[in-house]
Amino acid sequence: MDSVRMELRENWRFHLGECEDAWYKGYDDGSWRRVMVPHDWSVEAPFSREYSSGTGYLQGGIGWYRITFHLPEEYRGKKISLRFDGVYKNSRVFCNSYYLGKRPNGYVPFSYDISDMVVFGQEENQVSVKVVHDDLADSRWFTGSGITRKVTVCIEEKVHPAEYGCVFRTEQVLEGQGNAGGGVEAARVFVIHEPVNDKKEQVRLGVRTALIDDEGNSAAEFLGETEVGPGKTGRIELSGKVENPALWSPDSPYLYRMKSWYCVNGGEEYLVHEEKVGIRTIAFLPDQGFFLNGENMKIKGVCVHHDGGCLGAAMKAEVWQRRLALLKECGCNAIRCSHNPHMPELYGLCDAMGFLMMDEAFDEWENPKNKWSTGHNVYPPKHQGYYEDFPAWHEADLRAMVRRDRNHPSVILWSIGNEIDYPNDPYCHPMFETMTGNNDANKPEAERQYDSNKPNMERLSVLAAKLSGIVREEDPDRPVTVAAAFPELSSRLGFFDTLSVVGYNYKEHLYEADHRRFPDKTFLGSENSHSDEAWQAVTDHPYICGQFLWTGIDYLGEARGWPVHGSPAGILTTAGFPKPDYARRKALWKTEDAAGRDREETFKDAQGSPESLSAAIWKERDMLSGMDWEEASGQTGYLYQILVHLVDQNGRKVEDDDREVKIQVQGWGELAGIDNGNLGDVTPFSSDYRNTFRGDLAVYVRRTGKGPIRVFVQPSIDGAEGELIEL
């Protein structure tokens, strides 16, 4: 039987608060609220100063989720697993009253084998998930709370691939006179399979993998055979050439569909895996910078956090697609996943839309960083967070990220940590009596001084070597990096020894000297300001690979103080509208279009008060599935994005006379959120009204079933009738 993926999206029951008996299959959850997954309960509550400024003044707590589903009799005897893309955080999972396990990390995927717990036919299966997020100062940015990413039931034969156990690698691109790849004759590729035999006897396994082009033709086929013992995991490596390949790049993000089949003991062949992959080569050269497919290019990147403004951590691919399209338009070609693995759909979009990616695992290791609860850098800090789980879970969490993402052509770098070497936070060293970091404006003098009772920064070199080794075991192809905060010290203690590429945060003034100090290392700006000088430091030095702007999009958390509940560092607002710096960044990065202007420029200079509003639905082909907008938007759970502007009598946007807009949704949809991008507006995200901000508003409507949806958009403007949008 071909492998089956069944997404558990609808009909979850949710209860906010402890409910000790909710693990029990027979528990009556009829009074619980119905929700769709992904779900984030933090953004459903009002903002409050009692919560942490670092995580956006939004609540956490304890939550329970329950769902029932059926499995047909034909699945009896198969390997059945329950897979979570991410639960924030400290999840405990039960199936049919059986406890499966826990996962502290809220950003990595995990799964459980439920083959022996499930029932079939008319009997119901029941899953309960407890989520514990009661340490609200556990992060320096908004995390969200709940089952914030996709949940899937996977049904496979007893002989099946290990999780993320089908690996695609490009070893070499051969130049020649081929036409499909623009002068590329062939590419040598590897397909590695890790088959698991859950049978009680040894099997003879045949493996076939095909690469299928975008016209449906087979571009290459790989065959192999191996023996796998009972209860064992095998390994088989297939290799060969793809003739005249189309190469993947940001300008031409060509993807092949990789499909793999197993055949056990000469029996019937069945499909075990399907995924999009790209053929490309990367190189980081110490004196010349970054090369993609043999061509030198500068990385024009932005850092992004995972939240979607009013949507919180329950993000959707369609929202990311609109954001990425805007970033692409201003010349951006790379994304840094700060400072944790993001939802898997984002990586698929970067593959399809042409973005390079720096994948990042951790923001702290063994010891806690300062976490702000009453305003950014407002003392005293709190010290909650992932460090509590790092010793026991770092290896599993790091392997989960690399294994999940190693087939994406967009991913070019693995970052094992962000600003782990931040001075005195908490690591320090007697080599520096006084150390100041880039966010130390309000740090007390005593906190800047060397303290022998704090952790010694030499420890970081030991941990960096260990983490780098774990990454290379899972992926020997891509380089390992960090985003260094205080290389003035850490670089002298062996912190860079096991890294191929070194990322500097706001340390452009060290580029020349450190390039000479470390002639075998390649450097890039892993986090940079918006200044012209920061970009000039990249263009003036060929050995600097590029930069990652802090940030591409405003984000919740890391707030300066009430009522501001987020960071305004982006060139886009949380609502996905361009800010004034957007056009300037476009002129810097997209020099061939330097005269281009921000798409919002056409609305500038409006006179008088708003007369009405314009409301338009964002419509684009689904870049992940390839479906057109009409088909994609008809699926339950789809998020419609309605972009609202206040306009004057001439149809020009009015930016300086904001008005309240009320939203009403009828039919087979529900209001998922309203965002204006104003980080000082503490109107609850769950409200059905909100003021525009600089004339803009983004309205999100979720489809709840098949049928018509009517959305009424009513501004508080005398005489304005509002708009009716039918979906």
LOMAR-902734 format. One record per residue (C-alpha): x, y, z; residue in one letter. Coordinates in steps of 0.2 Angstrom, whole numbers, padded with zeros to 4 digits, always signed. Layout:
! residues N
XYZA ...
//
This chain:
! residues 727
+0000+0000+0000M +0006+0017-0004D +0010+0028+0011S -0004+0039+0017V -0004+0056+0026R -0019+0061+0035M -0019+0079+0042E -0028+0082+0058L -0034+0100+0055R -0052+0101+0060E -0063+0097+0075N -0050+0098+0089W -0058+0102+0106R -0048+0115+0117F -0048+0119+0135H -0038+0133+0143L -0032+0127+0160G -0027+0111+0169E -0039+0096+0167C -0031+0081+0175E -0043+0068+0168D -0042+0074+0150A -0029+0061+0146W -0043+0048+0147Y -0051+0042+0131K -0068+0042+0139G -0067+0059+0146Y -0082+0070+0141D -0075+0086+0132D -0092+0091+0125G -0091+0108+0133S -0074+0112+0126W -0072+0124+0112R -0069+0118+0094R -0053+0125+0086V -0043+0122+0070M -0025+0117+0071V -0013+0126+0070P -0019+0136+0085H -0011+0148+0097D -0021+0153+0112W -0009+0167+0117S -0016+0179+0104V -0034+0175+0109E -0032+0184+0126A -0031+0203+0130P -0014+0211+0131F -0009+0214+0149S +0006+0222+0158R +0006+0207+0171E +0014+0196+0157Y +0031+0197+0150S +0036+0212+0138S +0049+0200+0130G +0035+0188+0124T +0023+0203+0119G +0012+0205+0135Y +0002+0190+0130L -0003+0175+0141Q +0003+0157+0142G -0003+0145+0154G -0009+0126+0152I -0020+0120+0138G -0027+0104+0133W -0032+0098+0116Y -0042+0083+0111R -0047+0075+0094I -0055+0059+0088T -0053+0051+0071F -0056+0034+0062H -0045+0022+0053L -0052+0010+0041P -0049-0009+0043E -0037-0009+0028E -0024+0000+0039Y -0024-0014+0052R -0006-0021+0053G +0002-0006+0046K +0015+0006+0054K +0005+0021+0060I +0013+0036+0068S +0007+0052+0075L +0018+0067+0069R +0018+0085+0076F +0027+0099+0067D +0028+0109+0083G +0019+0112+0099V +0024+0126+0111Y +0029+0119+0123K +0032+0105+0135N +0019+0094+0126S +0013+0078+0134R +0004+0066+0121V -0009+0052+0124F -0017+0041+0112C -0032+0031+0117N -0027+0034+0135S -0009+0028+0132Y +0004+0040+0137Y +0016+0042+0122L +0029+0054+0128G +0034+0073+0130K +0044+0086+0121R +0050+0102+0129P +0056+0111+0113N +0041+0120+0105G +0050+0122+0088Y +0055+0105+0082V +0045+0091+0074P +0042+0075+0084F +0032+0059+0082S +0026+0043+0091Y +0023+0026+0085D +0004+0022+0089I +0003+0006+0079S -0001-0004+0094D -0013+0008+0102M -0025+0012+0088V -0042+0004+0084V -0050+0002+0067F -0067+0002+0058G -0081+0010+0068Q -0071+0012+0084E -0064+0030+0087E -0046+0034+0091N -0043+0048+0103Q -0028+0059+0105V -0025+0071+0120S -0011+0084+0120V -0007+0094+0136K +0003+0110+0133V +0012+0118+0147V +0018+0136+0145H +0018+0144+0162D +0035+0152+0162D +0031+0167+0152L +0048+0175+0152A +0055+0160+0144D +0060+0169+0128S +0067+0185+0121R +0053+0186+0108W +0035+0180+0106F +0033+0161+0106T +0014+0158+0106G +0006+0144+0115S -0002+0128+0109G -0002+0116+0094I +0005+0129+0083T +0009+0118+0068R +0002+0104+0058K -0002+0087+0065V -0002+0072+0054T -0007+0053+0055V +0005+0043+0044C +0001+0026+0038I +0015+0015+0030E +0019-0003+0027E +0030-0012+0040K +0045-0009+0029V +0046+0010+0027H +0058+0024+0027P +0065+0031+0044A +0057+0048+0048E +0066+0060+0036Y +0076+0045+0030G +0075+0048+0011C +0090+0060+0007V +0094+0069-0009F +0112+0076-0012R +0120+0085-0027T +0138+0080-0027E +0144+0088-0043Q +0138+0099-0058V +0147+0095-0074L +0149+0110-0086E +0146+0107-0105G +0135+0112-0119Q +0118+0106-0112G +0104+0117-0115N +0091+0114-0102A +0103+0119-0088G +0111+0134-0097G +0127+0126-0101G +0126+0112-0089V +0129+0095-0096E +0125+0084-0081A +0124+0083-0062A +0130+0069-0051R +0117+0066-0037V +0115+0054-0023F +0099+0047-0015V +0101+0039+0002I +0088+0028+0009H +0087+0023+0028E +0074+0009+0027P +0066+0002+0043V +0060-0016+0044N +0047-0018+0057D +0043-0036+0052K +0049-0051+0062K +0059-0058+0048E +0073-0052+0037Q +0068-0044+0020V +0076-0042+0003R +0072-0024-0001L +0071-0016-0019G +0072+0003-0020V +0067+0014-0034R +0068+0033-0035T +0063+0044-0049A +0066+0062-0052L +0052+0070-0062I +0053+0087-0070D +0039+0100-0071D +0032+0093-0087E +0029+0076-0079G +0044+0067-0087N +0057+0056-0078S +0073+0065-0078A +0082+0051-0070A +0079+0035-0061E +0090+0026-0048F +0088+0007-0043L +0096-0002-0028G +0093-0018-0017E +0098-0022+0000T +0094-0034+0015E +0087-0027+0031V +0086-0038+0047G +0070-0039+0058P +0069-0023+0069G +0084-0015+0060K +0087+0001+0050T +0097-0001+0034G +0106+0011+0023R +0107+0010+0004I +0115+0024-0007E +0110+0026-0025L +0119+0037-0037S +0119+0043-0055G +0118+0057-0067K +0104+0069-0072V +0107+0074-0090E +0105+0092-0095N +0098+0097-0077P +0089+0113-0073A +0098+0120-0059L +0090+0128-0044W +0094+0147-0039S +0085+0162-0032P +0082+0168-0050D +0076+0152-0057S +0070+0141-0043P +0068+0125-0053Y +0062+0110-0043L +0060+0091-0047Y +0048+0080-0039R +0057+0065-0030M +0047+0049-0029K +0053+0033-0021S +0045+0016-0020W +0050+0000-0010Y +0048-0018-0016C +0049-0031-0002V +0054-0049-0007N +0050-0047-0025G +0032-0042-0021G +0021-0027-0027E +0030-0010-0027E +0023+0004-0016Y +0026+0022-0015L +0035+0027+0002V +0040+0045-0001H +0037+0060-0012E +0046+0077-0010E +0052+0092-0021K +0071+0094-0022V +0083+0105-0032G +0099+0102-0040I +0112+0115-0035R +0130+0117-0028T +0136+0129-0015I +0153+0135-0010A +0159+0147+0003F +0177+0153-0001L +0187+0162+0012P +0194+0175+0000D +0179+0176-0013Q +0163+0174-0003G +0148+0164-0008F +0145+0154-0024F +0130+0146-0030L +0131+0134-0045N +0149+0141-0048G +0143+0159-0048E +0148+0172-0035N +0133+0181-0027M +0130+0192-0012K +0117+0186+0001I +0104+0200+0003K +0095+0192+0017G +0083+0197+0031V +0080+0189+0048C +0063+0184+0053V +0054+0178+0068H +0040+0165+0067H +0024+0175+0072D +0011+0182+0060G +0006+0197+0071G -0012+0195+0076C -0011+0176+0070L +0003+0173+0083G +0012+0157+0081A -0002+0149+0071A +0005+0154+0054M -0001+0148+0037K +0008+0146+0021A -0003+0158+0012E +0002+0172+0024V +0021+0168+0022W +0019+0168+0003Q +0012+0186+0003R +0026+0192+0014R +0040+0183+0004L +0033+0190-0012A +0035+0208-0005L +0053+0204+0001L +0057+0197-0016K +0051+0213-0024E +0063+0223-0014C +0078+0212-0019G +0079+0201-0004C +0086+0183-0009N +0089+0175+0008A +0080+0172+0025I +0087+0168+0042R +0076+0158+0053C +0079+0168+0069S +0082+0160+0081H +0074+0143+0080N +0067+0131+0066P +0052+0138+0058H +0036+0129+0051M +0041+0117+0037P +0029+0126+0025E +0041+0141+0025L +0055+0131+0019Y +0045+0124+0005G +0040+0142+0000L +0058+0147+0000C +0062+0132-0012D +0048+0137-0024A +0050+0156-0023M +0069+0156-0023G +0076+0161-0006F +0092+0155+0001L +0090+0150+0020M +0100+0150+0035M +0092+0138+0047D +0095+0141+0065E +0093+0129+0080A +0096+0138+0097F +0096+0155+0105D +0104+0148+0121E +0114+0133+0126W +0118+0127+0144E +0115+0144+0153N +0101+0156+0153P +0101+0173+0144K +0093+0188+0152N +0074+0188+0148K +0065+0205+0150W +0048+0206+0157S +0045+0224+0160T +0053+0232+0145G +0068+0228+0134H +0084+0229+0144N +0074+0235+0159V +0082+0227+0175Y +0081+0216+0183P +0079+0202+0171P +0072+0184+0173K +0080+0168+0169H +0068+0155+0162Q +0070+0146+0145G +0077+0132+0134Y +0093+0131+0144Y +0084+0120+0157E +0081+0107+0143D +0097+0109+0133F +0108+0096+0142P +0095+0082+0140A +0087+0087+0123W +0100+0097+0112H +0105+0082+0102E +0088+0076+0098A +0082+0093+0094D +0097+0098+0083L +0096+0081+0073R +0077+0084+0071A +0080+0101+0063M +0094+0095+0051V +0085+0079+0046R +0069+0088+0042R +0077+0102+0032D +0092+0094+0023R +0083+0090+0007N +0078+0109+0004H +0089+0117-0009P +0085+0134-0001S +0095+0129+0015V +0113+0133+0013I +0119+0135+0031L +0116+0127+0048W +0117+0139+0063S +0120+0131+0079I +0117+0146+0089G +0113+0165+0090N +0123+0177+0101E +0128+0163+0113I +0144+0173+0116D +0134+0188+0121Y +0146+0197+0134P +0141+0193+0153N +0125+0186+0147D +0131+0175+0156P +0147+0170+0149Y +0163+0180+0153C +0182+0178+0154H +0196+0187+0163P +0204+0192+0147M +0191+0206+0147F +0188+0216+0163E +0174+0225+0155T +0162+0219+0141M +0148+0228+0133T +0136+0221+0120G +0125+0229+0107N +0110+0230+0118N +0119+0236+0134D +0113+0254+0135A +0104+0251+0152N +0115+0237+0159K +0121+0242+0176P +0140+0244+0178E +0142+0229+0189A +0134+0218+0175E +0147+0224+0163R +0162+0218+0174Q +0171+0201+0173Y +0164+0190+0187D +0174+0174+0191S +0158+0166+0198N +0149+0167+0181K +0152+0153+0167P +0168+0154+0158N +0167+0158+0139M +0179+0144+0136E +0165+0132+0138R +0157+0138+0122L +0171+0131+0112S +0168+0114+0119V +0149+0115+0115L +0152+0122+0098A +0163+0107+0093A +0150+0095+0100K +0135+0103+0091L +0145+0105+0074S +0149+0086+0075G +0131+0082+0077I +0126+0092+0062V +0140+0085+0051R +0134+0067+0055E +0117+0071+0048E +0123+0082+0034D +0141+0083+0028P +0137+0095+0014D +0132+0111+0021R +0143+0122+0032P +0140+0125+0051V +0140+0143+0057T +0135+0153+0072V +0129+0171+0074A +0143+0178+0085A +0139+0193+0096A +0156+0196+0104F +0170+0189+0093P +0182+0201+0101E +0183+0188+0115L +0175+0172+0109S +0186+0171+0093S +0202+0170+0104R +0195+0155+0114L +0193+0143+0100G +0174+0147+0097F +0176+0147+0078F +0188+0132+0077D +0175+0119+0071T +0165+0131+0060L +0166+0133+0041S +0157+0149+0040V +0157+0163+0054V +0143+0175+0056G +0145+0192+0064Y +0131+0202+0072N +0134+0220+0070Y +0153+0218+0069K +0157+0225+0052E +0172+0235+0059H +0180+0218+0063L +0179+0211+0045Y +0196+0216+0038E +0206+0212+0053A +0197+0195+0057D +0198+0190+0039H +0217+0191+0041R +0217+0182+0057R +0207+0168+0051F +0212+0165+0033P +0203+0148+0032D +0186+0155+0037K +0172+0162+0027T +0163+0177+0035F +0145+0184+0033L +0134+0197+0042G +0122+0186+0051S +0113+0201+0058E +0115+0219+0053N +0107+0236+0054S +0098+0245+0040H +0112+0257+0037S +0120+0261+0021D +0137+0258+0029E +0132+0240+0034A +0128+0236+0016W +0144+0244+0010Q +0154+0233+0021A +0148+0219+0011V +0150+0227-0006T +0167+0233-0002D +0174+0216+0003H +0173+0202-0009P +0176+0189+0005Y +0160+0195+0015I +0146+0183+0008C +0132+0195+0012G +0121+0202+0026Q +0105+0197+0035F +0095+0213+0040L +0088+0214+0057W +0073+0212+0053T +0063+0209+0037G +0046+0210+0046I +0041+0218+0063D +0038+0204+0076Y +0029+0202+0093L +0039+0202+0109G +0056+0210+0113E +0046+0225+0117A +0053+0241+0124R +0039+0244+0136G +0020+0245+0138W +0010+0248+0128P +0022+0243+0114V +0021+0224+0112H +0033+0221+0098G +0049+0226+0089S +0048+0239+0075P +0064+0233+0067A +0057+0227+0050G +0054+0234+0033I +0037+0227+0033L +0024+0228+0047T +0017+0213+0056T +0002+0216+0045A +0013+0214+0029G +0013+0232+0023F +0029+0240+0017P +0036+0253+0029K +0046+0269+0023P +0063+0259+0024D +0056+0247+0011Y +0059+0258-0004A +0076+0263+0002R +0081+0245+0004R +0075+0241-0013K +0086+0255-0020A +0101+0247-0011L +0098+0229-0015W +0089+0230-0032K +0101+0242-0041T +0094+0238-0058E +0078+0245-0052D +0085+0259-0040A +0073+0271-0047A +0059+0259-0042G +0047+0265-0028R +0038+0257-0014D +0021+0250-0020R +0013+0261-0007E +0020+0277-0015E +0005+0278-0027T -0006+0282-0012F +0005+0296-0004K +0000+0315-0003D -0018+0312-0001A -0028+0327+0005Q -0042+0329+0017G -0051+0316+0027S -0055+0298+0021P -0071+0296+0011E -0072+0277+0010S -0061+0262+0010L -0055+0250-0003S -0054+0232+0001A -0045+0219-0010A -0042+0200-0008I -0025+0195-0010W -0025+0181-0023K -0010+0171-0029E -0007+0154-0035R -0002+0142-0021D +0017+0140-0023M +0018+0124-0012L +0004+0114-0021S +0004+0123-0038G -0015+0125-0036M -0023+0141-0043D -0030+0152-0030W -0048+0147-0032E -0044+0129-0029E -0032+0132-0014A -0044+0144-0006S -0058+0132-0006G -0050+0121+0006Q -0055+0121+0025T -0043+0131+0035G -0037+0142+0021Y -0034+0160+0027L -0041+0174+0016Y -0031+0190+0017Q -0041+0206+0014I -0031+0221+0012L -0040+0237+0017V -0035+0255+0014H -0043+0271+0019L -0045+0282+0003V -0050+0300-0001D -0063+0306-0014Q -0050+0303-0027N -0046+0285-0022G -0029+0290-0015R -0024+0282+0002K -0026+0293+0017V -0012+0290+0030E -0014+0303+0043D -0033+0301+0048D -0035+0283+0054D -0052+0276+0058R -0060+0261+0066E -0065+0247+0055V -0078+0234+0060K -0078+0216+0052I -0093+0204+0052Q -0091+0187+0044V -0106+0176+0039Q -0107+0159+0031G -0093+0146+0030W -0080+0156+0038G -0074+0165+0054E -0064+0180+0058L -0046+0174+0062A -0039+0191+0066G -0037+0209+0061I -0019+0217+0061D -0015+0235+0057N +0004+0234+0061G +0003+0247+0075N +0014+0239+0089L +0007+0251+0102G -0011+0247+0098D -0017+0235+0113V -0034+0232+0106T -0036+0213+0109P -0032+0203+0093F -0048+0193+0096S -0059+0209+0093S -0069+0211+0078D -0064+0229+0076Y -0048+0239+0074R -0041+0256+0069N -0032+0257+0053T -0013+0262+0054F -0006+0274+0042R -0022+0270+0032G -0019+0251+0031D -0027+0236+0039L -0026+0217+0035A -0041+0206+0039V -0039+0187+0040Y -0054+0176+0037V -0053+0157+0040R -0063+0145+0029R -0073+0133+0041T -0081+0122+0027G -0087+0121+0009K -0099+0135+0005G -0101+0154+0003P -0093+0167+0015I -0099+0185+0016R -0087+0198+0024V -0094+0215+0029F -0080+0228+0030V -0088+0244+0039Q -0077+0260+0042P -0082+0273+0055S -0084+0286+0042I -0099+0297+0040D -0109+0292+0025G -0098+0277+0020A -0107+0261+0016E -0093+0250+0018G -0090+0235+0007E -0097+0217+0006L -0084+0204+0000I -0091+0187-0005E -0078+0172-0005L 
//
